[in-house]
Structures are given as structure tokens and as C-alpha cells.
Amino acid sequence: MNHKTASVEVREVLSFSPSRLAPGLQRLKATPRVEEACILSTCNRTEIYCVCKGLQGIRESLASFLSDFHETPEEGFLPSLYQHIGEQAPQHLFEVASGLDSMIVGESEILSQVREALQAAQQEGTAGPTLNSLFRHALQCGKRARNETEISQGGLSVASVAVELAKSIFGNLNGHRTMVLGAGETSELTLKHLVHSGVSAVVVANRSYERAVSLAERFQGSAVKFDAFPELLPKVDIVIASTSAPHFVCSKQAVAAAMRERKERPLLLIDIAVPRDIDPAVNELPDVFLYDIDDLEKVVQVNFKDRQKEIPKVQRIVREVAGEFNAWLRAREAAPLIVSLQDKAEGLRLAEVTRALGKLDGLPDGQRKAVEEMTRRLVAKLLADPLSAIRQFSGREDASYRLKIVRELLGLGTEDGDSSSPVAQDEGLSGDAAGTETKPDSNGNGEDVIATDEPS
């Protein structure tokens, strides 16, 4: 789920706060047939990336995981879900990392968020070889998009758009006082834009007072303990809220009390947190202007025309990196088959050589070595064409089907002991809930790569 498919009210229900990400990954990894798992949760999206043992019923399992973990009924978010299967999954992640799928096209924060999602999965041991490679390719794609194109020209981000919104209310920010709730990365980016725009004073409030002091000092501002921020509401003009609290931290009552002291001076509150920090009922108060993250879309058009010209260039990079990853995936699928064929051939060679040499007692060592070398060369020549064909098959889109046939023809069985067709496994996914796009595409060995975007 992301900002395109769900409102902030829905997204905030299923977002994973930093403190809940680790238990979320462990619960997700414990879901039947989920072999690798990674969660990308930001203010605009929550996406679950999985490597699964078969596809039938997996979407329902993931939806149940979200419902159970967040203690919310599925009916509230199912229509907002979308999913990508097989080669569509990496394509989607590469578009995300490149900024093409962001609310603000080309924004820069998402690349570090993709990196942090991978690091969290690695730390919890839920990312295996496939997801490690997938996310590394995504980071490479994001870097190339920003280095080789001008998709990020203008420095737009959620933070900068929030400041642009403040400018649209006050005109010039010189002389205005600002308070930032939260001392995380988004808060720091917001402060950079505020200071550059000329605000006269900055106050930082955070649960960790030490972090608030550290951040405020970087911008010649002041820090206050978090519980004290309501006392400062009458003295500031702009409040930027970006904490990771699971509930409202700024109530209507607190703002109403501040407005009585402000004597009709307007107060702008910009809530860029998910879940939201500020009670929406604040908007009912006179002279109070509250905007949440969905409202920022109205300011996204800044520099968008220039960025639109760069989208085709970024799309070409996405296609290139997707091709590289899919080639890696198919080559990885072919490797076990190559090893199995070579092992079988070597086993047969050794058995026959042992049998032959047993009948040739007294054969000099030099002649025994000649027999060994002759059989090795014979096996190598016999395998040359089949191995070449297998490597060529691994580069084709129908590699899974072709390699399965080769394995059966050569009597190598199935690697996981399951001879059921990947296509048959996929049939159970067709035509499920609204908002879902499904395209089965097995990556072989009974595994399928799935990217499902869920509420953030």
C-alpha cells in the first residue's frame, strides 16, 4: 500500500514504527512458506518483500499477518493492497529506489530508507541471498538514477515541500519562529530548509532531550523537553511534527489554549508523521491551519516539469538493472542443475573406471592415469553441449520451464522433491481482492519472489 492507493488514515494503521520493525520481521518470517522477508515502511508506503515457497494462498497469509500484527480487521485495508509477482517485483522496487514511485518524483530520502530496510532485515536474519541481491541492485539503481540523470534536481523532498507550504501561508519566513517535534532524519532535513528560508528561531522538542539538544545546536536553535512543547505553542508560528509516536502528541485542547494567548495570530501546523502526530480536530479552531502528509501533494508540482523530462532516462536505468538482476536470478537457478549434472556424470565415470581398472590387474601407474584422463576428457566433451545449453536457457524468460524439462530428461529429479508445476501453483492467485495485480513468474527451485505493498 502506498500514497497512491490509500489515504493517510488507512496508511497509518499498518505502518511499522522503528521499535516494531524487528518483531514484525520475525513474525513475517514465521509465516508459512515465507523463506526470506523484508519490510519497507515509510510515511508514504509499507511494502513487504518476500521469497516464498510456492504462491497459492500466500497473499491471504500476508494479509492475515498484517491484520494480526496490527490488530486491525482486513476489511479496512484489503481494497488498498497491490502486489507484484516474479519479475514485476524487482521492477517495482527499482522504481521505488529511483524515486519514480514517490509522492515527490525524484525525492532523495527513499534511497536511504531502502538501505535501512535491508539493514534491518539483515540484522534480524530474515534477508537471504535473493533479497540481499535484490536490494543491492535497488540501491545501485537509485544511485545511478541520481548520478546519471537530473531526476532529483531542485532538492525536493517531503521536508522541503513542507517548508514551501509554510511559505505559501506566510509569504516570507523571515522573523517567524518555528518548532519541530521529533529529532529524526526528516526533522533534520526540515530544519535545513527552514534555516535556509530565513526563519528567525528554531526550537526542537524530542522524547530524548539529548538528541533534541544535539540537533538544535547544529542549527543555532534551542531545545526543550518534549512534555514542555505545549507551553511554547503561543510563541511560535510554525509547527512541524515528525515523531514516531503511535498516537496523537498534540491535542485540540493544547492548541486551543495556545490560540487564546495568540490573539488571532495564525498558527500553521504541518504534520508529516505517519501515524499522525496532531489531532485532525485541530482544524476546527479559528486561525489554525493544519496540513497532513496527503496535503503536501498539492505542492508537488514545484520543479515537476523539469523532472518529468528525466523520467524516461530513469526508466531506462530501471530496465537495465532489472535485466541484470533477473539474469543473476536465472543464473542462480541454473547453478544447482549444472552441479547436479556434473556430480552425476562424475559419479558414473568413477564407478566405470573403478570397475574397468579392477579387471586390469598389474596395469602400470602411467597407464592407469591415462585411463583416468581419457575418461575425464570424454565426460567433459559429452557435457560441453548440454552445459552450454543450460547456461543459455538461464538467460531466457522461460528459463524455469526449460530447466525443469532438462532436469527431468536427465533423470536428475527435482531439487526440492516437488514435481508439481509452478504454473499450477500460481493458478490459485488469479482474480483475488480489488487493487491487486498478479502475474505469476516462478524463479525456479520452487521459489517465487513476491513484492506486496501494504499500508504504511
N, C-alpha and C positions, 0 to 999 in steps of 0.2 A: 504494500500500500504506500502511496506517496501523495504529494500535494495535488497531483492531477486527478486522483481517484477518490480522495476523501478530504473532508473539511478538518480543521484543526481539532474540533470537538471529538471527532472519531479517531484521529491520529494519536491524540494524546493518551487515549485509553490503553493502547497497546505499545507505547514506547518503552524502551529498556533504559532505565537510568544506569549510570556507571556502577552503582552498588548492586544492581540486579542483573547485570550482564553476565557475570560469571555463573551464578546459579541457573540463569536462563540457558546458557550454552550447555551446561551439564544435563539439564532436563531435556533439552533438544536432542543431544547426542544419545540419550537413553530411549528416544522414540524408536519403536521397532523399524528395522531396515535402514535407519539413518546411520551411515558409516562415517561421514565427515560433516561438520556443521560450522557455519559462521553467521554472525548476526551483524548487520549494518543498520544502526539505529541513530537517526539524526532528527533535527526538528522538522524536517520535511519528509522523512521516509523511515520505515522499518522494513528491511529486506532480510529474508532468510535464504542462505545459500547452502545447499545440501548435495552430497553424493549419496545416492540411495541404492539399495539392493532391490531393484525392481520398482515399478511405478504404480502398480494398481493399489488404489486406496491411500497413496502417500499424501495427496493434497488434503484429504479428510483428516489424516493423522496430524499434519502440521497445523491445520485449523483448530483441532482439538487441543493441541499443545498450547497455542496462543490463548484459547479460551480458558483453559485450566490454569495456566501460569498467571494470567492477569485477572482471573476470577471475573470474567465478563461473558455474557452469552454470545454465541457465534452469530446469532441473527443480527446483532448490531454492527458487524464488520464484514460478513461474508460478501455482500454485494460490492464492496470496495476492493476486494483482493484481485490480483492478477498474478499469473505465473508464466515462466518461460522454461522450456524443457530442451535438453540436448544442446545443440549449437546456438540456440537462441539465448541460453543462459549467459555464456561469456560475452556475447554481443551486447546484452543489456548492461552487464557490469562495466564493460569498457566504455559504454556511452555515459554511464553514471560517473565514472572516474574522470572522464574527459570534460564533464560539466554540461554535456548536451541534454541531460535529463533533469537538470536543476531548475528550480524556480527562476533563478537568475542565470541565464545561459553563460557558461564560462567561469562561474564563481570558483574561487580557489580553495575554500575550506574543505570541500568534499574530498579532495585528494588525501589530505591528512586524516580525514575520518575513515576513508577506506583503509589506510595504513593501520590506524588504531584498531579497526575491526579485525584485521588479520592478526595483529599482535595479541589481541585478547584471545582469539581462537587458538593461537599457538601456545599461549600461556596456560590455557585450560586443557590443552591436548586434544582439541576437537577438530583441528585442521590437519589433514593428512596430505599426501603428495599431490593429489589433484587440486584441492583448494589452495594449497601453498603456491602451486604453479599458476593457477587461475588468478589469484590476487597479485602475484608478482607481475604477471602480464598486464593486469589492470593498472598497476602503479606505473609501469613503463608507458602504457598508452596515455595516461593522464599527463605524464611529464612531456611526452612528445607533443601532445596537443597544445600545451602551453609554450613549449620552446620553439615549435616549428610553425605555429600559427599565431594570430592575434586574437584568439577567442576570449582571452582574459583582459584584453585592452580596456583601460579605464578603471580597473581595480574594483569593479562592482562586487559586492558581497551582501549577505543579509545585513551585516553591520553597517555598511556604507549606505544601503538603501534606507535603513532606519534613520540615519542622520539626514539623508535627503528629505525624508518625510518631516523631520523636525524643521528643516529649512522652509518647507512649504507652509508650515503653520506660522513660524515666527519671522520668516524672511531672512534676516541676518542673525546669526547666533552669537555675535559679539555681545558681551555683557550678560549673557544668560548663564545661570548656574545649572549644573547637571548632576544627577545622582544615578549611579549604576548599581543595580542589585545583582551580585554574583561576581566572582573574580576568575572565571574561566577564560577559555580562548576567545569565545565570542565577545565577552565583556572587554577583553583587552583590545580586540580589533575595533570595537565600537569606540573605545576611548581614543584610539589613534585618530579615527575620523573626526571625533568631536573636537579634539585639541587642534587638529589641522583646520577645522572650520571656525575656530576662534572663540570657543566658549571661555568664559572668564574664570570659572572654577569647577572643579570636579570632585565629587565625593564618592567613595567606594564603600559599599556595605556588603559583608560576606560572613557566612557562618564561621569560617576560620578568620579570626581577626588578623592573624599574622599575614595571611595571604592578601587580605584587603590592604594592609599597610604596604606590603611589597609592591602591589600593583599601583596603588595611589602614588607612591614615591617615584615611580617611573614616569609619571605624567604631572609631577609637581602638584598633586592633589592631596586630599586628606581622607582618612579612613575613619569609619565608625563601626561599632559593634552592630551586628545585624538587627538585634532586637530594638536598637535605638533609631532605626531609619524612619519610622513614622513621625518622630519628633522633628525631622528635617524637611518633611514634605511641604510645610508652609514656606520654606526658604529657597526651594529650588523650582525651576521652571520646566525641566525635562527629566523624566524618569525612564531609564532603560532597564527593563527587567529580563534577566537571563540566568536564572538559577536552575539547579536540577532537582528542586523540591517536588515531591509528588502531589502537592496540594497548593491552593492559593496562599501566597505570603503577604499579599496586600489586599485588605478588605475594603468594602464600600464605606464602612464606618470610619476607618482611618483616613480615607481620602476626604470624606465629608467634613471631618473635624479640621483637616488642613485647609479646606476651602473656606471655612468660616474665618480663618485668620488671613487668608489671601485677599479678601475683599474684592472679589470679582476679577482678580488677575488670573488669566487662563493657566491651566496645568496640562501638559502633554505627557501621556504615559504610553510607552511603546513596549509591548510585551512580546519578546521574541523567544520565549521559552516554550517548550513542549515537554510535559504538560504546562499549561499556562500558569503564570505567577500571579496575575491580577484578576480579581473577581470581575467578570463582564458586567455586573450590575453597576460598576463604577460609571459606566457610560450614561447612566440615568441622571447623574449630577450635572447641574448647570456649570458652564465654563470649564468642563473637564473633557478632554479628547483622548480616548483610549483606542489604540490600534493594536491588533494582534498580528501574528506572522502571516496570516492569509491576506490581511490588508496590504501587506508590502508588495503584493503582485501589482498593485496599481502604480507603483513607482518603477517597475521593472523595465519600462521602455527606455530608460536612460541608457544611451550608448548601444541600444539593441540593434539599430540599423547596421552599424559597423560590424557588430558581432555576427549578424546574420550572414554577411558575406563570407565569414570564416567557417561556417558550419559545414559546407561541402568538403573543405580541406580536412577538418577534424573527422568527418565521416570516413574519408579515405584512410586515415590513420587507424581508425577503429576496425575497418575491414582488414587492413594489413595485419594488425596484431591478433585479431580474431582468427585469421588464417594460420598464423604462426602457432597459436595455442591449440587450435583444432588439429594441426599437423602433429604437434607434440603428443596430443591425446591419442591420436590414431597410432602413432609410432609406439607409444607406451602399450597400446593394446596388442600390437603385433609382437612385441618382445617376448612375452611368455610362450607364444606359439613357436617362435623361432627356437627358443631354448628347448621346448618340448621335443621339437623335431630333431634338433641336434643331439639331444640326450638319447632319444630312441635309436637314432642311427648309430651313435657311438656304442650303445649297449649291444646292438645287433652285431656290429663289427667285432667288438671284443669277444663276444660269445663264439663267433665263427672262427676267429683267429685262434682262440684257445683250443677249440675242437680240432682244427687243422694241425696246429703245432703238436698236439698230443699224439697225433698219428705219425709224426715225423721225428721220432727219437734220434738223438745224436746230431741234429741239424746244427751246424756251426752258428755262433752268435751273429756273425755278419749276415748270414742268410736269413736268420730269424728276424733281424732288424729290417732286412729288405722286404720280407713279407709284411711286417707291421707298416712300413712306409707305403708299400703298394696299396694296402687296404685303406689307409688314411686318404691317399690321393683319390682312390676310386670313390669313396664315400663323399669326399669334397666335391668331386666333379658331378656326382649324381645329385647332390643337394644344391648345386650352384643355381640352376634354373628355378627350382621351387622357392629357394630363399629370396631370389631376386623378385619373383612374382609376389611373394608375401610382402616384401618391402614396398613394392609398387601399389599393392592393394591398400596398404596403410595410408596412402595419400589420397584415397578416393572417399567420396562422401558415403558410399555404401560399403565401407571397409568392414563394418561389423558383420554384415551378411556374408560377404565373401570369405572372411577369415573363419567364420563358423563352418562354412562348407568345406574349406581346406582342412580344418581340424577333423571334421567327420570323415572326409575322404582318406586321410592319412591314418585314421584309426587312433587319433590322439585323445578322443573323448572330449568332455567339456571341462574347463578349468575349475568351475565351481560345482561340478557334479549335477548341474541343472541343464537339461537339454531342451527346456521349453523355449519357444520363440520369443525374442524381445518384442516383436510386434504384437504378439498375443498378449504379453504383459501390459502393453500400452493401451490396449483397447478399452480397458476399464476407465480411462480418463476422459473419453470423449463426451462433450456436451454436459459438463457439470455446471457449477454455480455461475451466476452472472458475473461479468467483469473478468472472466478467465480466458486466457488464450493458451491453447495447448497444441504442441507439435512434438510428438514422440520422436526421439532420436537417441538410440542406445549408444553408449560409448564403449560397449563391449564388456566382456568378463562379467556380465550380469549386472553392471552398474549403470546408472543414469545420472547425469548431472542436472540438478534442478535449481533454478533461482525463483523463489517466490517472494513477492513484495507484500509485506503485511503492514498493518497500521503502526505508525510511529507516535 
